């Protein structure tokens, strides 16, 4: 080596160290939610652990494949709880939606806040959790918003930074005001199915919902949360939760414009949708592969006992390898309720969809797919043999759906870095810097 190459070597070494982040102790705080929420954040937890951070996860669901570099906090805690998420609520929702197109139990009265507060009360009054919460120490908490906002009190007590992770993306309801996101009810729908009143335009319903959700968050949810925080930390003078929740370092949004709307987002709101999706690297199970190779077939995910009188071109099973099936060249369409993770998988693989939304963010997702020309929206209560058959024929025979799905797939994949790399970079940015320069002065 000659000395004339020394400046080049020095420049390379400096560039490698520019964004070096010291190892931090990071907690993922995800107590409430279905297993799909676990799938959404797990790749980020593993990525940060691989980058040398000490990563713990507090979650009501266990990973299918435990990651050796990630520690599960209080893994047996939730087995003793009566879960407030799902249960009778989810069992009745289908029946209620068949009776009323606009029914969503989460959006009726204070149901969502009641559920979140009951779940948090279970935690706060558990002795194992109390002992852990009063002694644990982290540098950063990434928490499930809005399901686990008590994390902001944990962060305050631990003098830790915190990041809000939103599995359903930016909810155009209470989160708009709480997180300083632009309000766009003139054209941006929310979680409801639309206006239930013939003479009232939908945009008025959206605006009304944003105001009422903010007020209910402020005066119903936060007031109860403050009482629970006082139970957990009776000796500490902790500020009101409405103030604490605004002290986030970042907001990570499980969404991407290619399957949603071109929204105006401030610089601290980072879309990282699709961290869980990937190219297919595994072959299909033999029975499924043989079934679909013999002609035009339907695969039907079926819970419970499979009927014996199904047509011969239908294979019904409790579980399918969804990613591998959507990646298969013979997959021409996907019929789904419109959950965010399934939508992202289908978009990644360029598969058009028929969505039958039931509740929560599904109506919003369904409308966004229709907006992008890759989905056909069907209302649950309107499904008949004719409407269902027509939707399938339309998806298979009108070229715009498959063509648009391929375009969306290209856009979904065409990013300067992968979703998980983007998320990990921003997390480490928040560790390195005070992010107040990214926010409005009031935050």
DALIN-V101170 format. One record per residue. N is the residue number from 0. RES is the residue in three letters. D_CENTER is the distance of its C-alpha to the mean C-alpha in Angstrom with 1 decimal. Layout:
BEGIN
[[N RES D_CENTER] [N RES D_CENTER]]
END
This chain:
BEGIN
[[0 UNK 51.7] [1 UNK 53.4] [2 UNK 52.9] [3 UNK 52.1] [4 UNK 48.7] [5 UNK 47.9] [6 UNK 46.3] [7 UNK 43.9] [8 UNK 42.9] [9 UNK 42.5] [10 UNK 40.2] [11 UNK 38.0] [12 UNK 37.8] [13 UNK 36.9] [14 UNK 34.1] [15 UNK 32.6] [16 UNK 32.7] [17 UNK 31.5] [18 UNK 27.9] [19 UNK 28.7] [20 UNK 26.6] [21 UNK 28.1] [22 UNK 26.4] [23 UNK 24.3] [24 UNK 23.2] [25 UNK 19.4] [26 UNK 17.6] [27 UNK 13.9] [28 UNK 13.9] [29 UNK 11.4] [30 UNK 13.7] [31 UNK 12.1] [32 UNK 9.7] [33 UNK 10.1] [34 UNK 10.7] [35 UNK 7.7] [36 UNK 5.8] [37 UNK 8.9] [38 UNK 8.9] [39 UNK 5.9] [40 UNK 8.1] [41 UNK 11.4] [42 UNK 12.8] [43 UNK 12.8] [44 UNK 14.6] [45 UNK 17.0] [46 UNK 17.7] [47 UNK 18.6] [48 UNK 20.7] [49 UNK 22.4] [50 UNK 23.2] [51 UNK 25.2] [52 UNK 23.1] [53 UNK 23.3] [54 UNK 19.8] [55 UNK 19.3] [56 UNK 16.3] [57 UNK 16.5] [58 UNK 14.4] [59 UNK 15.3] [60 UNK 14.7] [61 UNK 16.9] [62 UNK 16.3] [63 UNK 18.1] [64 UNK 19.9] [65 UNK 20.5] [66 UNK 20.7] [67 UNK 24.1] [68 UNK 23.2] [69 UNK 20.5] [70 UNK 21.7] [71 UNK 20.2] [72 UNK 21.2] [73 UNK 22.9] [74 UNK 21.7] [75 UNK 24.0] [76 UNK 23.1] [77 UNK 20.8] [78 UNK 23.3] [79 UNK 25.6] [80 UNK 23.3] [81 UNK 23.1] [82 UNK 19.4] [83 UNK 18.6] [84 UNK 15.3] [85 UNK 16.3] [86 UNK 20.0] [87 UNK 22.4] [88 UNK 19.8] [89 UNK 18.0] [90 UNK 21.4] [91 UNK 22.9] [92 UNK 20.2] [93 UNK 21.5] [94 UNK 25.0] [95 UNK 24.4] [96 UNK 22.6] [97 UNK 25.6] [98 UNK 27.8] [99 UNK 26.1] [100 UNK 23.9] [101 UNK 22.6] [102 UNK 21.8] [103 UNK 18.4] [104 UNK 19.0] [105 UNK 16.2] [106 UNK 17.8] [107 UNK 21.4] [108 UNK 23.2] [109 UNK 21.4] [110 UNK 19.7] [111 UNK 16.2] [112 UNK 18.0] [113 UNK 20.4] [114 UNK 17.8] [115 UNK 16.2] [116 UNK 19.8] [117 UNK 21.2] [118 UNK 18.7] [119 UNK 19.5] [120 UNK 23.2] [121 UNK 23.2] [122 UNK 22.2] [123 UNK 24.6] [124 UNK 27.4] [125 UNK 27.0] [126 UNK 29.7] [127 UNK 28.0] [128 UNK 25.0] [129 UNK 27.5] [130 UNK 29.5] [131 UNK 26.6] [132 UNK 25.1] [133 UNK 28.6] [134 UNK 29.5] [135 UNK 26.4] [136 UNK 26.2] [137 UNK 23.5] [138 UNK 23.5] [139 UNK 19.7] [140 UNK 17.0] [141 UNK 13.2] [142 UNK 11.7] [143 UNK 8.9] [144 UNK 9.5] [145 UNK 10.9] [146 UNK 11.3] [147 UNK 13.5] [148 UNK 15.4] [149 UNK 18.5] [150 UNK 17.4] [151 UNK 19.0] [152 UNK 22.3] [153 UNK 22.0] [154 UNK 21.7] [155 UNK 24.6] [156 UNK 26.7] [157 UNK 26.0] [158 UNK 26.5] [159 UNK 23.3] [160 UNK 21.0] [161 UNK 17.4] [162 UNK 14.2] [163 UNK 11.3] [164 UNK 7.8] [165 UNK 5.4] [166 UNK 1.6] [167 UNK 3.6] [168 UNK 5.8] [169 UNK 9.2] [170 UNK 10.3] [171 UNK 13.9] [172 UNK 15.3] [173 UNK 16.2] [174 UNK 14.0] [175 UNK 16.3] [176 UNK 19.2] [177 UNK 18.0] [178 UNK 16.5] [179 UNK 19.2] [180 UNK 17.4] [181 UNK 19.9] [182 UNK 20.5] [183 UNK 20.9] [184 UNK 21.6] [185 UNK 24.5] [186 UNK 22.4] [187 UNK 18.7] [188 UNK 17.7] [189 UNK 15.4] [190 UNK 14.0] [191 UNK 17.6] [192 UNK 19.6] [193 UNK 22.0] [194 UNK 25.3] [195 UNK 27.1] [196 UNK 30.3] [197 UNK 32.4] [198 UNK 33.9] [199 UNK 30.8] [200 UNK 28.8] [201 UNK 25.0] [202 UNK 24.8] [203 UNK 26.6] [204 UNK 24.2] [205 UNK 21.3] [206 UNK 23.3] [207 UNK 24.4] [208 UNK 20.9] [209 UNK 19.8] [210 UNK 23.0] [211 UNK 22.9] [212 UNK 19.3] [213 UNK 20.3] [214 UNK 23.5] [215 UNK 22.1] [216 UNK 19.7] [217 UNK 22.8] [218 UNK 25.4] [219 UNK 23.8] [220 UNK 20.8] [221 UNK 22.1] [222 UNK 25.6] [223 UNK 24.6] [224 UNK 22.4] [225 UNK 25.5] [226 UNK 27.6] [227 UNK 25.5] [228 UNK 25.4] [229 UNK 29.2] [230 UNK 29.4] [231 UNK 27.7] [232 UNK 29.7] [233 UNK 32.8] [234 UNK 34.9] [235 UNK 32.7] [236 UNK 32.6] [237 UNK 28.9] [238 UNK 28.1] [239 UNK 26.2] [240 UNK 22.5] [241 UNK 22.2] [242 UNK 23.9] [243 UNK 22.1] [244 UNK 18.6] [245 UNK 19.9] [246 UNK 21.0] [247 UNK 17.8] [248 UNK 18.6] [249 UNK 15.5] [250 UNK 12.1] [251 UNK 9.6] [252 UNK 7.4] [253 UNK 5.0] [254 UNK 7.7] [255 UNK 11.4] [256 UNK 14.4] [257 UNK 15.8] [258 UNK 13.6] [259 UNK 13.3] [260 UNK 15.9] [261 UNK 18.0] [262 UNK 17.1] [263 UNK 19.0] [264 UNK 17.1] [265 UNK 19.0] [266 UNK 19.4] [267 UNK 17.3] [268 UNK 14.1] [269 UNK 13.0] [270 UNK 11.0] [271 UNK 10.0] [272 UNK 8.1] [273 UNK 9.6] [274 UNK 10.3] [275 UNK 10.6] [276 UNK 12.9] [277 UNK 16.6] [278 UNK 20.1] [279 UNK 21.6] [280 UNK 24.0] [281 UNK 25.0] [282 UNK 27.4] [283 UNK 26.8] [284 UNK 28.5] [285 UNK 32.0] [286 UNK 32.0] [287 UNK 29.1] [288 UNK 30.6] [289 UNK 34.0] [290 UNK 32.8] [291 UNK 31.1] [292 UNK 33.9] [293 UNK 36.5] [294 UNK 35.5] [295 UNK 33.0] [296 UNK 30.8] [297 UNK 27.8] [298 UNK 25.4] [299 UNK 24.2] [300 UNK 21.7] [301 UNK 23.7] [302 UNK 23.4] [303 UNK 26.8] [304 UNK 30.2] [305 UNK 30.4] [306 UNK 33.1] [307 UNK 36.2] [308 UNK 37.0] [309 UNK 34.2] [310 UNK 35.5] [311 UNK 36.3] [312 UNK 33.8] [313 UNK 30.8] [314 UNK 29.4] [315 UNK 27.3] [316 UNK 25.7] [317 UNK 23.3] [318 UNK 21.3] [319 UNK 21.2] [320 UNK 20.1] [321 UNK 17.7] [322 UNK 17.3] [323 UNK 21.1] [324 UNK 21.9] [325 UNK 19.9] [326 UNK 21.7] [327 UNK 25.0] [328 UNK 27.4] [329 UNK 28.3] [330 UNK 24.9] [331 UNK 25.5] [332 UNK 22.7] [333 UNK 19.7] [334 UNK 19.6] [335 UNK 16.3] [336 UNK 14.8] [337 UNK 12.2] [338 UNK 8.8] [339 UNK 6.4] [340 UNK 7.2] [341 UNK 10.8] [342 UNK 11.2] [343 UNK 10.5] [344 UNK 12.9] [345 UNK 15.4] [346 UNK 15.4] [347 UNK 16.0] [348 UNK 18.9] [349 UNK 20.3] [350 UNK 20.2] [351 UNK 20.6] [352 UNK 19.0] [353 UNK 20.2] [354 UNK 17.5] [355 UNK 18.5] [356 UNK 15.9] [357 UNK 16.4] [358 UNK 14.4] [359 UNK 11.5] [360 UNK 9.5] [361 UNK 11.5] [362 UNK 14.6] [363 UNK 13.1] [364 UNK 11.6] [365 UNK 15.0] [366 UNK 16.9] [367 UNK 15.4] [368 UNK 16.3] [369 UNK 19.7] [370 UNK 20.0] [371 UNK 19.6] [372 UNK 22.1] [373 UNK 20.2] [374 UNK 19.5] [375 UNK 21.8] [376 UNK 20.6] [377 UNK 22.4] [378 UNK 22.6] [379 UNK 22.7] [380 UNK 26.0] [381 UNK 27.7] [382 UNK 27.4] [383 UNK 30.8] [384 UNK 32.4] [385 UNK 33.4] [386 UNK 30.2] [387 UNK 28.2] [388 UNK 30.8] [389 UNK 31.0] [390 UNK 27.3] [391 UNK 27.6] [392 UNK 30.8] [393 UNK 29.5] [394 UNK 26.5] [395 UNK 29.0] [396 UNK 31.9] [397 UNK 30.8] [398 UNK 30.3] [399 UNK 28.0] [400 UNK 25.0] [401 UNK 25.5] [402 UNK 26.7] [403 UNK 23.7] [404 UNK 21.4] [405 UNK 23.3] [406 UNK 23.2] [407 UNK 19.4] [408 UNK 19.2] [409 UNK 21.6] [410 UNK 19.8] [411 UNK 16.4] [412 UNK 18.3] [413 UNK 20.7] [414 UNK 19.5] [415 UNK 21.6] [416 UNK 19.7] [417 UNK 16.9] [418 UNK 13.3] [419 UNK 13.7] [420 UNK 17.2] [421 UNK 16.1] [422 UNK 13.6] [423 UNK 16.4] [424 UNK 19.0] [425 UNK 17.5] [426 UNK 17.0] [427 UNK 20.6] [428 UNK 21.7] [429 UNK 20.5] [430 UNK 22.5] [431 UNK 25.5] [432 UNK 25.6] [433 UNK 25.5] [434 UNK 23.0] [435 UNK 24.8] [436 UNK 26.3] [437 UNK 22.9] [438 UNK 22.9] [439 UNK 25.0] [440 UNK 28.0] [441 UNK 27.0] [442 UNK 24.0]]
END
